[in-house]
Amino acid sequence: MVATDFEFNGVKASDVNLAIVDFDSPSREGVVSSGGKTTFNTSKPANSRKWNFHGSHYEEQLSFSFQVGRINLNRRPQEVLPATSYEKAYYMRWLCRKDGYKYLRFLQNGYENIFYNAKIDLEWIDYGGCTYGAELTVTCDAPFGYSPLQSYEARVPSGNSFTIYNDSDETGALIPRLVEIEILNDGDFRLANSLDPLLMVNYLGLSGDTVIRGCKKGETITINGVTKQIATNLPSHDIANSFNYVYPRLINLDEVYPSGLSTGKSISSLRKNVFTLSGCSAAINMAYRTARLAMS
């Protein structure tokens, strides 16, 4: 790691007199966990000498450690100074959260847009009876980080389409964190994704578009992709029984190496999700984060 500054829960380390340092730790320099350890789901038929593959899953969360020091940023050259008891209490409140995972990012060129949804554990580093820093152990909610929050908004007449490019570092599908649908005329809401047939053949073996029946003009429907809940502002609409529970998904099936592209991404039709709306017209807003695999 070459970053010297980071941000956690909206607070920059440099704003509270901390910087990433190395107190001559015995850790393997330059070796960082990728969070990419996977396990294959397999079975071995009787009288067979090979195991059949049925899929795979991540085995563990992304976890890593780094050290921070109490730095006097106003002096040149900068020096590590002991932290006061008041500062230590603040650092504990800020970093060792009791209210769930918070976003962490390292302010290093090229990596500042990777967000790790993380918890942090802290151990003080003391010399001569004074505390000069701490070792922070980060445990993420997933084996990867996330992009900044992205959104797409469109007013779509029935029979028309719109396209969302999935820039995820992971192949497969993600459900947007939030989908808001404003119904513009009565009808059954049906949303189809052009990549669904490829995903279903290669990965899931499932079928079906997102369908919500009996929608009314002026109705607003909200799909929470985190909790998998659906709600409407129209009390007379039995939304639970009108929804087929096939959630809109953003799909990426592109495994092409991005050689020679200045953007560092492959521009592939296997990342372009062409959604087609039928049954009624609607204004649709999707908010989502895509997966990021790189570590700083």
PyMOL commands that set and color helices and strands:
alter all, ss='L'
color gray80, all
select helices_A, chain A and resi 13-16+85-95+196-204+239-242
alter helices_A, ss='H'
color red, helices_A
select strands_A, chain A and resi 6-8+11-12+18-21+38-43+52-58+63-72+79-80+102-106+116-127+130-140+145-146+150-156+161-165+172-174+178-183+187-193+210-215+220-224+229-232+250-252+272-278+282-288+291-292
alter strands_A, ss='S'
color yellow, strands_A
deselect
rebuild
show_as cartoon
